[in-house]
Structure formats: C-alpha cells, structure tokens
Amino acid sequence: MLDNQWANVIGLGLDAVGAVFLTYGLIISRAKALELGQSYLSGETDEENLQLPPVNDRLKQSRNAIIGAVLLVAGFLFQIYGSWPP
C-alpha cells in the first residue's frame, strides 16, 4: 500500500501533467493564429493580418495558456518538493 506522502507526490505529478494537457489546445504559434484568424477581408501580408482582432485574440490566449501552464507546473513542483518523503 502507498504511503500517504508518496500518494501525495504521485497525485501532484499527475496534476501537473493534466494541467499541461488542458492548456495544450490553447498554445499555438503565430503561423497557426494567422491561419485560424484570417477572414476573407484579410490583408496582403502577415504583418497586416497580425493586426486582425481574431488573430490578436488567439495569440493572447496562447500567451496566457503558456504563462498559466508554467505557473501551475511550478506550483506543483514546489508542492512535490515540500511533501517529498525523507
């Protein structure tokens, strides 16, 4: 049977992996944001298209997802460190 501390360590590790999977769908590249956010009214160049609201929104979502994933994983790692068995 698992010791409580080890169960905590395993649970937090699974939480960290789950958080990354949850944010994976939100993290996209500039090229993917351009592809998804362009409309029939899009500009001639990528620079013009980067100014389109849907493209900006997708890039903002991606940046926030990356920041959130980093913070979640860092928090879980600190919790694992704090509860690591001696």
N, C-alpha and C positions, 0 to 999 in steps of 0.2 A: 504494500500500500504506500502511496506517496505521502511524504512528509508535507505538512501544511506550507512550509516555506518553498519547497520545490513546486508544489501545485501553484503557488502564487507566481513564481518565476515563469513557469510554463504558460500560465494564463496571461500574464503581461506580455510575454513574447508573442503569443497568438493575437493579442490585441494590436500589437504593433504591426504585424503582418496584415491583419484585417484593415487597419487604418490606411495602409498603403494601397490595398486593393480597392477600397472605397474611393480614394482620390485619383486612382489611375485613369479613370474615364474622363476626368476634368483636365488633366495635364496634356496640353497639346503644343505643337510647335507653331511658329509664325506661319509657316507654309500651310499647315493644316487649318489654322484660323482663317487664312486668306481663302482657302478652298471652300470652307464651310460658310463663311460670312459674305461672300460675294453675291451680288444680285445682278439682274440684267442691266442695272444702272451703274455698274462698277466702272472704275476708272481704267485708264490705259496701262498704268504701271502699278507695281506692288506698293510703292510709296503712297500713291493716291488711295489705293484700296485699304491700306492700313489706317486711314482716317475714317473709314466707314464705321458707323456705330456697332453693327453686329460683329465686325472683326475686333474692334476695341473691347467689346463685352467678352468675347471668347478669350482674348488674351488676358484680361483682368481675372476671369475665372481660373485660368490656368496658373497665373502667378499666385493667387490666393490658395489654390489647391497645393501648390508646391510649398508655400510657407506653412500651411496647416499640417501637411504631412511631416515636414521637418520638425515642427514643434511637437506634434503627437509622438513621433518616434523618439525624440529627445526626452520627453517626459516619461515615456515608458521605460527607456533605458535607465534613467535616474531611479525609477521605482524598482527596477530589477536590481540595480546596484545596491539600493537601500535595503532590499529584502533578501539579498544573496546569503545563502547559508554559510556559516563559518567553516 
